[in-house]
Amino acid sequence: AGLDRVIELARTSQTPLFHSHTFHVFRCEVTGEAAPAQAYAREALDYAERTGSQLARIMAYLSLGLANVLNGAWRDALEVLGTASTIGRERRLLVCEGGVLAAMAAAHLGLGDRARALTLAEEAIVVCRQRGTRLWEFSALRTRIRALRETQGLQATREIEAALAAADAWLEMSGAKSYAP
């Protein structure tokens, strides 16, 4: 409700609108609301393109990628996440790289490419920790756990337990209670 109010109050400025729509997508990821995520992501991208801010564009493409993952549009997700990654590398704006990698991992898992999903999830975790952008780490941990379970089954029990412990530690450290099971 608060984000909706910000949207109404900010109609004269693109930046608050971009942020509000982007954060709605992140909220939808937590709540599992796929259809609204798509609409908010498209609005975020529209406003980000209007601002011309490269960081806003990266965040908007990331939010559209997340919305596509929520909607099971795996290839569309990879396409827009690739755009986010390219802009980030070209502009040396890598603050969202961990989030992009985590979302790519989820998309690859959705496509059934479990090995690639596991590799990307592990890379995302390392990037998040190295860059201090741990906001994205939980999603990467979640995808890593799923990929381990789907590729190795019971043989991955220790690794899965370690990843669950890392996720619990992340929840405790971040205070992001909305991600807790």
N, C-alpha and C positions, 0 to 999 in steps of 0.2 A: 504494500500500500504506500509506503514511504517513497519507493522508487517511482511509482506511478505519479505521485504528487510532484516529485522533482521534474518529471517529464512535462507535466502541465505547466509548472512555473518557469521552465527553461526553454520554452518554445522559441524565444528570441535568440538563443545562443546554441550553436551546434555542439560545443564541447560537453556541457552537462547532459545533453540529450544522448550523445554518443556513450558517455559513461553509464548513464542510467540503463540504457538498452543492453549494454555489454554486461553489466552486473545482473540484470534480469536473466540473461542466458546462464550465468554461473549459478544463480538461484535455481533455475530450471534443471540444471545438471544435478543439483542436490535433491530436488523434489521429484525428478524423473518426468517432468512435464515436457514432452517432446514437441508437440505442435506449437505452443507459445514460444519455445526456444527459437524455433525457425523464424518466426515473425520478428522477435526482438533482435535476432542476429542480423537479419536483412536491414532493419532500421539502423542498427549500430554501424553497419558497413556503409549505408547511405550517408549518414552523418559524418563518419570518419573520412570518407572520400571528399566530402565538402570542406572539411577543415584543412585538408592537405597535410595533416600531421602524420608522419610515417609511423610513429609509435601507435597512434590511434588506428591506423590502417592495419598494423600487425595484430593489435588486440581484436579488432573487428573481424579480421579473417580467422583468427583463432576462435572467436565466439561462434562464427558461422561453421567452422569445422566441428566444434563441440555439438552444435545443434544438429548437424548432419549425422554425427555419431549417435546422438540420442534418437534420431529418426531412422537409423539403420541404413543411411545413404553413405555407405563406406567409401566408394570411389569419389563421390562428390566431396566428402570430408578430406580425403587425401589431396585432392586438387587444390582446395582453398588453403589447406594447411601448408602445402608446398609453396603457395604464394606468400603466406605469412613468413615462412622460413627464408625464402629468397629475399624479401624486403629486409628482414632482420640481418641477414648476412651482408647484404649490399650496403646497408646503412650503419652497420656495426651496432645495432640496437638488439641485443641478445637477451634482454630481460625476460622475454616470454618464451625463449627457446625450450626450456624445460616443459612448459605447458604444451607447446606445439608438438614436441616429441612424444609426450604422454598421450595426447589426442591421436597422433599418428599410430601409436602402438595399439590403442583401442580400435582404430579403424582396421588395421591389419588383422587384429584378432577377429573382428567381425567378418572379414573376408576369408577367414580360415587359415591365414598365414601365421601360424602360432610361433614359429621360429623367429620371424621378423618382428612380431609383436613383442616377444620376450627381449630381443636385442634392443629394440627402441625403448621399451619400458626401463630396462637397466641403464641405458644411456641417459634417459630423462632423469632418473634418480641421481646419477652422478652429476649431471649438469645442474640440477636444482641445488644440490649440496655445495658444489663448487662456487656457484654464482650467488648463493644466498637468496635464491628465489624459491624457497621451499613451499610456497603456496601451491605449486603444481605437483609437488612430490606425492601427495596422497593418491591422486589419480593414477600416477605411474606405478605406485605400489599395488594398487588394486588390480591394474591390468597385469602386472608381473605375477601376482598370485594366481589369477585366472589362467594365464598362459602356462605357468608351471603345472597347474592342476591338469590342464588339457593336454600337455605334451608328455608329462612324466608320471602323472597319477600319484600313486602311493610312494614311488621312489623320491618324490620331491617333498615329502612330509617335512623334513628338517628345514629345507629352504623356505617352504610356505610358512612354517611356524616362525622362522626368523623374520620373514617379510611382514607377517601379522604383528609381531612384536615391534618392528620398525613403524608400522602404521599406528599402533597404539601409542608409541612414543611421540610420533608426529602429532597425533590428536592432543596429547597432554601438553606438548610444547607450544602448539599453536593456539590452543583453546577453541579450535573450530568444531564446536560440539555438533553442529549440523551434519558433519560427516560421520559421526559415530553411528554404529549399527543400532 
